[in-house]
């Protein structure tokens, strides 16, 4: 019958999809572990960088909008 090749193709597609999903999950776990290590080793540097970036963005926004309220 025609359904047998279709079922075989569906099984192959499912297996391929599962293997791709497993690869993606593995890469995601590796990336998360790497980010976690960086965060733990450079905590204060990252906090200081985030604060400075926030201050810079806040300063630029207030400079641009300073004339809006006058």
Order of alpha helices (4+ residues) and beta strands (2+ residues): alpha-alpha
